[in-house]
Amino acid sequence: MVYRYASFWWRSGNAHGLHSPFVFNLYCFIIHHNGHFLAYDKVEALREKLLQDQTELAVTDFGAGSHTQNTRKRKVADIARTAAKPARLGQLLFRLANHFQPATVLELGTSLGLTTGYLGLAREKANLYTLEGCPAIAAQARRNMQYLGLQNVRLVEGNMDQTLPQTLEQIEQLDFVFFDGNHRLEPTLRYFDLCLPKAHEGSVFIFDDIYWSAEMAQAWQKIKQHPQVLLTVDLFYMGLVFFRTNQPKQHFTLRF
């Protein structure tokens, strides 16, 4: 990971030299926005609560490193500390959703629901679908959604290989998708291909942990090469994908 970040840093840039007005505005005023939203306080208060929670959950893992289902006990506090997205990235997702104002949001990988909270509070009128494989974590996430007062979240429980196609049948188009459900090459590309027919000119697809492993880095490169993908922004921690047809294909690597 250190080598990948060093390589990224060498290739990356900042606002200087950005000739795309769309990317310049996105980078300067959304990605690097340093103001404060009240929603941040609500989600971070929940995070602090979870970090103190010693309740043990029977965690069923369908994700990276789990070619077969396996269950083990984990404390809520440990999941909040190691699996939940840090505040900085959750707040970036909030700003992106707040900026693009999607009507339909899909999150692949709920975990405890902290990023779900950021997305839901950014767009309280949106239809937000979030998919979680583990029943015990899904139950905890539902409690967390109640704590945040979110009414617009539909949490779909079960193995994503089955629940994603079923959920997509209910959705006419996808405006905003956060891919955080499986950090392996084949599932990442398969989920991308499943979602792609629902994308449109204004859709935003966001891929988490694009350098988490060699497989994820490979998946990111394949996604960038897809003919329908016309603009990407590589922030190392996340990759942003756009389908804007009014410009030539461009890829940006920017520091965050």
Buried (B, 14 or more C-beta within 10 A) or exposed (E): EEEBEEEBEEEBEEBEEBEBEBBBBBBEEBBBBEEEBEBBEBBBEBBEBBBEBEEBBEBBBBBBEEEEEEEEEBBBBBBBEEBBBEBEBBBBBBBBBBBBEBEBBBBBBBBBBBBBBBBBBBBEEBBBBBBBBBBBBBBBBBEBBEBBEBEBBEBBBBEBBEBBEEBBEEBEEBBBBBBBBBBBBEBBBBBBEBBBEBBEEBBBBBBBBBBBBEBBBEBBEBBBEBEEBBBBBBBBBBBBBBBBEEEEEBBBBBBB
